[in-house]
Amino acid sequence: MPQGKPEVVPDDGLTTRQRRTQPITAVHTGPGKGKSTAAFGLALRAWNQGWPIGVFQFVKSAKWKVGEENALKVLGASGEGGSVTWHKMGEGWSWVQRDLESSEEAAKEGWEQVKRDLAAETYRLYVLDEFTYPMKWGWVDVAEVVEVLRNRPGNQHVVITGRDAAEALLDVADLVTEMTKVKHPMDAGRKGQRGIEW
């Protein structure tokens, strides 16, 4: 397996091993497809390492049956890798037309649960799927998110997905990936399909 070599080695007094085991904050943002898919790929790796995983979906409706949820729940229950706990908040993209207030409350409570779990070191990997939106809409305070992430205890990795990530969030992140769209089937009038989008 190829090994990456850092371009810069900081003069921070830490050994290579100590730096290698530091917790990561990752942000997958941008207008292209694949942000959540990449985060769930990390969850598969975490499961394989035996890490407990907490998935928090901030936008997708609890009624939606997404393939990643079923697959990771089956893996989590298999007893072979890490455990997987799945949380869904809100009513999906229809929030904008329907019940904005209760969706805002659901997002706030979701964030409160994430904070409780981080304080308790409940999981080793947190997937905060589409969490950039509650921050963008002003439902969750970006400065508070940055502070909590910066000061979380232990060795807990956090990956946040969604478009339009706040600059302060990008600044605190260790890994930022921007998905760009070069071409998409929707450009030709094709809607999402089974096995590709869900």
C-alpha positions in Angstrom: 0.0 0.0 0.0 1.5 3.4 -0.9 2.3 5.6 2.0 1.7 9.3 2.0 4.5 11.5 3.0 3.8 14.9 4.6 5.2 17.9 2.7 5.9 19.7 6.0 6.8 18.3 9.4 5.9 20.8 12.1 8.2 21.6 14.9 5.6 20.8 17.6 7.5 18.3 19.7 5.2 15.4 18.7 6.4 12.1 17.3 5.2 10.9 14.0 3.0 8.3 15.8 1.5 11.0 18.0 0.6 13.1 15.0 -0.7 10.1 13.2 -3.3 9.4 15.9 -4.7 12.9 16.3 -8.4 13.3 15.8 -9.5 14.6 12.4 -12.2 17.1 11.5 -13.2 16.6 7.9 -15.5 18.7 5.8 -16.9 17.5 2.4 -18.5 20.5 0.7 -19.1 21.9 -2.8 -21.8 21.7 -5.4 -20.9 18.3 -6.7 -22.3 14.8 -5.9 -20.5 12.5 -3.5 -20.1 14.4 -0.3 -22.2 12.0 1.8 -21.0 9.0 -0.2 -17.4 9.8 0.7 -18.3 10.2 4.4 -20.0 6.8 4.4 -16.9 5.4 2.8 -15.0 6.7 5.9 -17.7 5.0 8.1 -16.9 1.7 6.4 -13.3 2.0 7.2 -14.1 3.0 10.8 -16.4 0.0 11.1 -13.6 -2.3 9.8 -11.4 -0.9 12.6 -14.0 -1.8 15.2 -14.8 1.9 16.0 -18.2 2.8 17.3 -19.9 5.1 14.7 -22.6 7.7 15.2 -24.4 8.9 12.1 -26.5 12.1 12.4 -28.6 13.0 9.3 -29.7 16.6 9.6 -31.7 17.0 6.4 -32.9 13.6 5.0 -36.3 12.7 6.1 -36.8 9.8 8.5 -39.1 8.3 6.0 -36.4 7.9 3.3 -34.8 4.5 3.2 -31.2 5.2 2.1 -28.9 2.3 1.2 -26.1 3.5 3.4 -28.3 3.3 6.4 -29.4 -0.3 5.8 -25.9 -1.5 4.9 -24.2 0.2 7.9 -26.9 -1.0 10.3 -26.4 -4.6 9.1 -22.7 -4.3 9.4 -23.0 -2.7 12.9 -25.2 -5.6 14.1 -23.0 -8.3 12.6 -20.6 -8.2 15.6 -17.6 -8.3 13.3 -16.7 -4.6 13.3 -17.7 -1.4 15.1 -21.2 -0.6 16.3 -23.4 1.8 14.2 -26.0 4.2 15.7 -28.2 6.1 13.2 -30.1 9.3 14.0 -32.4 11.1 11.6 -33.7 14.6 12.2 -36.2 16.7 10.4 -38.5 16.3 7.4 -36.1 16.5 4.5 -36.0 19.2 1.9 -39.7 19.8 2.2 -38.8 21.8 5.4 -38.8 24.9 3.3 -42.4 24.5 2.2 -43.9 22.9 5.3 -42.9 23.1 8.9 -39.8 25.2 9.2 -40.1 25.8 12.9 -40.3 22.2 14.0 -37.4 21.3 11.6 -35.3 24.1 13.2 -36.0 22.6 16.6 -35.2 19.1 15.4 -31.8 20.3 14.0 -31.0 22.1 17.3 -31.8 19.0 19.3 -29.7 17.0 16.9 -26.8 19.3 17.5 -27.4 19.1 21.3 -27.2 15.3 21.1 -24.0 15.5 19.1 -22.5 17.7 21.8 -23.6 15.3 24.6 -22.1 12.4 22.7 -18.8 14.2 22.0 -18.6 15.1 25.8 -19.2 11.5 26.7 -16.9 10.2 23.9 -19.7 7.9 22.8 -18.3 7.3 19.2 -15.0 7.2 17.6 -16.4 8.5 14.2 -19.2 11.0 13.9 -20.9 11.5 10.5 -22.8 14.8 10.6 -24.5 14.4 7.2 -25.8 17.7 5.6 -24.9 19.6 8.8 -23.7 22.6 6.9 -27.4 23.5 6.1 -28.6 24.1 9.7 -25.5 26.3 10.1 -26.1 28.2 6.9 -29.8 28.8 7.8 -28.8 30.1 11.2 -30.4 27.3 13.2 -27.1 26.2 14.7 -24.4 28.7 15.6 -21.2 28.2 13.6 -19.0 29.7 16.3 -20.3 27.2 18.8 -19.8 24.3 16.4 -16.2 25.4 15.8 -15.6 25.8 19.6 -17.0 22.3 20.4 -15.0 20.7 17.6 -11.8 22.4 18.6 -12.2 21.3 22.3 -13.7 17.8 22.0 -12.0 15.3 24.2 -10.3 12.1 23.3 -9.7 10.8 19.8 -13.0 11.4 18.1 -13.1 11.9 14.4 -15.9 14.1 12.9 -16.9 14.4 9.2 -19.4 17.0 8.2 -21.1 17.1 4.8 -23.1 19.7 2.8 -22.8 22.6 0.4 -21.8 26.1 1.4 -19.7 25.2 4.4 -18.9 28.3 6.6 -15.4 29.7 6.3 -14.9 29.3 10.1 -15.7 25.6 9.8 -13.2 25.2 6.9 -10.6 26.9 9.1 -11.0 24.5 12.0 -11.1 21.4 9.7 -8.0 19.3 9.2 -9.3 17.9 5.9 -11.5 19.8 3.5 -12.6 18.3 0.2 -14.7 20.3 -2.3 -16.8 18.3 -4.7 -17.1 20.0 -8.0 -19.6 19.1 -10.7 -18.2 18.5 -14.2 -21.2 16.7 -15.5 -24.4 15.2 -14.0 -27.3 13.1 -15.4 -29.7 15.8 -14.1 -28.1 18.1 -16.7 -29.8 15.9 -19.3 -33.2 15.8 -17.4 -32.6 12.5 -15.6 -33.6 12.2 -12.0 -31.9 10.3 -9.2 -32.0 6.5 -9.5 -32.0 3.5 -7.2 -28.5 2.2 -6.4 -26.9 5.5 -7.4 -28.5 8.1 -5.3 -30.1 5.9 -2.6 
